[in-house]
Amino acid sequence: MEARIPRLRRKLAEIPFQPLRSHSFGEEKHEFRLGPKLAEARVAAFEAKHDIALPDAYRQFVTRRRRIQRTAAVASVRPLWDAPSMESSKVIETLWDRIQARDWAGVAELIAEDVVVEWPISLERIVGRENFVAVNREYPQGWSIRVLKVVAEGDEVVSEVEVPHDSLGVFRAASFWTVRDGQIVRGTEYWTSLGADPQPEWRAALVEPM
């Protein structure tokens, strides 16, 4: 596969882009754009799920990022291996979707290897992708996730989720994430359960119950 990459680069650079030129190949939809590379862990999980072994050449194709030089012939096409990273808000939305689906290989794709996530309420810190995935994977089953809000500005994203549990009650989490190049590099999460804090008498006349 490595020996063929220069030849593939040359051939792709020579493709004249003509909209709707080939309906059979579907270029009117994909426009020769490829998605981001896949993590080895996700490819391995796919193989295990379907009891198959992907050809080595195809595995390299989907797991390695290769730069294709832009030429005048393809100036209107985004370089195939320079696909933009997922927007920061989409990264967090996808994170919660994959946690809900128990797609742990997919979760790992969104987490930087050296991620640091802090939980100030319990005074705990999670360091590293493997630990972050394991903490979420090993949590006692019976939970589901409902995303209430995701707000982003640049690389900084805030999410609010509700997590009802069959036997432990309903939890809420306000999470503050930093996303770079499509991966979470840092997070601070404030987890609590509904009604966990007492309602002091001094402000009883100033508030109403939820």
C-alpha positions in Angstrom: 0.0 0.0 0.0 2.8 2.5 0.9 4.4 2.0 -2.5 1.2 2.8 -4.3 0.4 6.0 -2.4 2.5 8.4 -4.6 0.8 6.9 -7.7 -2.6 7.4 -6.2 -1.8 11.0 -5.3 -0.8 11.7 -8.9 -4.0 10.1 -10.3 -6.3 11.9 -7.9 -4.5 15.2 -8.7 -5.2 14.7 -12.4 -9.0 14.2 -12.0 -10.7 17.2 -13.6 -13.6 18.1 -11.4 -16.9 18.4 -13.4 -20.1 18.6 -11.3 -22.5 15.8 -12.0 -20.0 14.1 -14.3 -20.5 10.6 -12.9 -23.8 9.6 -11.4 -22.7 6.0 -11.1 -19.8 7.0 -8.8 -22.0 9.4 -6.9 -19.7 12.4 -7.1 -22.6 14.8 -7.2 -23.1 13.9 -3.5 -19.6 13.2 -2.1 -17.6 15.5 -4.4 -14.5 13.3 -3.8 -14.4 14.4 -0.1 -13.5 11.7 2.4 -14.3 11.7 6.1 -11.8 11.8 9.0 -9.6 8.8 9.7 -10.9 6.0 11.9 -9.2 4.9 15.2 -7.7 1.5 15.2 -9.9 0.6 18.1 -13.0 1.3 16.2 -11.9 -0.7 13.2 -11.0 -3.6 15.5 -14.5 -3.4 17.1 -16.1 -3.4 13.7 -14.2 -6.5 12.7 -15.1 -8.3 16.0 -18.8 -7.4 15.7 -19.1 -8.7 12.1 -16.5 -11.6 12.6 -14.4 -10.4 9.7 -10.8 -9.3 9.0 -10.5 -6.2 6.7 -7.8 -6.3 4.0 -4.6 -4.7 5.2 -4.6 -2.1 2.4 -8.1 -1.0 3.3 -7.3 -0.8 7.0 -4.4 1.5 6.2 -6.6 3.6 3.9 -9.2 4.3 6.6 -6.9 4.7 9.6 -4.1 6.8 8.1 -4.3 10.5 7.2 -2.5 11.2 3.9 -2.1 14.7 2.4 -3.1 15.1 -1.2 -1.6 18.1 -2.9 -4.0 20.5 -4.5 -3.3 21.2 -8.2 -5.0 23.5 -10.7 -6.9 20.5 -12.0 -8.6 20.0 -8.7 -8.5 23.5 -7.3 -12.2 23.4 -6.6 -12.0 20.2 -4.5 -11.0 20.2 -0.9 -7.8 18.0 -0.4 -9.2 14.6 0.4 -7.0 14.0 3.5 -7.5 17.6 4.8 -11.1 17.2 5.7 -12.0 19.7 8.5 -12.2 18.5 12.0 -15.7 18.1 13.5 -17.0 21.3 15.0 -16.5 21.5 18.7 -20.2 21.5 19.6 -20.7 18.5 17.4 -17.8 16.7 19.1 -19.6 17.0 22.4 -23.0 16.1 21.0 -21.5 13.0 19.5 -19.7 12.2 22.7 -22.9 12.0 24.6 -24.6 10.1 21.8 -21.9 7.5 21.8 -21.8 7.1 25.6 -25.6 6.6 25.5 -25.0 3.9 22.8 -22.2 2.3 24.8 -20.0 2.7 21.8 -16.8 2.8 23.7 -14.5 2.6 20.7 -16.4 5.5 19.2 -16.0 7.5 22.5 -12.2 6.8 22.4 -12.0 8.5 19.0 -13.2 11.8 20.5 -10.8 11.8 23.4 -7.2 13.0 23.3 -4.7 10.4 24.6 -3.5 12.7 27.4 -6.9 14.2 28.3 -7.5 15.5 31.8 -11.0 15.6 33.2 -11.7 16.9 36.7 -14.7 16.3 39.0 -14.5 19.0 41.7 -17.6 17.8 43.6 -15.9 14.5 44.5 -12.3 15.9 44.3 -11.3 13.4 41.6 -9.2 13.7 38.4 -9.3 11.4 35.4 -6.1 11.4 33.4 -5.8 9.7 30.0 -8.1 8.4 27.3 -8.2 4.8 28.6 -9.2 5.9 32.1 -11.9 8.2 30.8 -13.5 5.5 28.7 -13.2 3.0 31.5 -14.8 5.2 34.1 -17.9 5.7 31.9 -17.9 2.0 30.7 -17.7 0.6 34.2 -20.4 2.8 35.8 -23.2 0.5 37.1 -25.8 -0.1 34.4 -29.3 1.2 34.5 -28.6 4.7 33.2 -29.6 6.7 30.2 -28.5 10.2 29.0 -30.7 13.1 27.9 -28.8 16.1 26.5 -30.4 19.3 27.7 -28.1 21.9 26.2 -24.8 22.3 24.3 -23.3 25.8 23.9 -20.0 26.5 22.2 -17.7 29.3 21.5 -14.5 28.4 19.5 -12.8 25.4 21.3 -14.8 25.9 24.5 -18.0 23.9 24.9 -20.5 23.7 27.8 -23.0 20.8 28.0 -25.8 20.1 30.4 -27.1 16.5 30.6 -29.6 14.6 32.7 -28.9 11.1 33.7 -31.7 9.1 35.2 -30.7 5.8 36.8 -33.1 2.9 37.5 -32.0 2.6 41.1 -29.8 5.6 42.0 -32.1 8.4 41.1 -31.7 11.3 38.6 -28.3 13.0 38.1 -27.4 16.3 36.4 -24.0 17.2 35.0 -22.7 20.6 33.8 -19.6 20.0 31.8 -17.0 22.4 30.5 -14.9 21.0 27.7 -11.9 22.1 25.6 -11.9 20.6 22.1 -8.9 20.8 19.7 -8.7 19.2 16.3 -11.8 17.2 16.8 -10.8 15.7 20.2 -11.5 16.6 23.8 -8.3 17.6 25.6 -9.7 18.9 28.9 -12.9 18.9 30.9 -14.3 19.9 34.2 -17.6 18.3 35.2 -20.0 19.1 38.0 -22.1 16.1 38.8 -24.9 16.1 41.3 -28.3 14.5 42.0 -31.6 16.3 42.0 -32.5 17.4 45.5 -29.1 16.6 46.9 -28.6 19.9 48.5 -30.7 20.9 51.5 -33.2 23.8 51.3 -32.3 26.2 54.1 -35.0 27.9 55.9 -33.5 31.4 55.6 -34.4 31.6 51.9 -37.7 29.7 52.0 -39.8 32.8 51.5 -37.7 33.8 48.5 -37.9 30.7 46.4 -40.4 28.1 45.3 -40.0 24.3 44.9 -39.3 22.8 41.5 
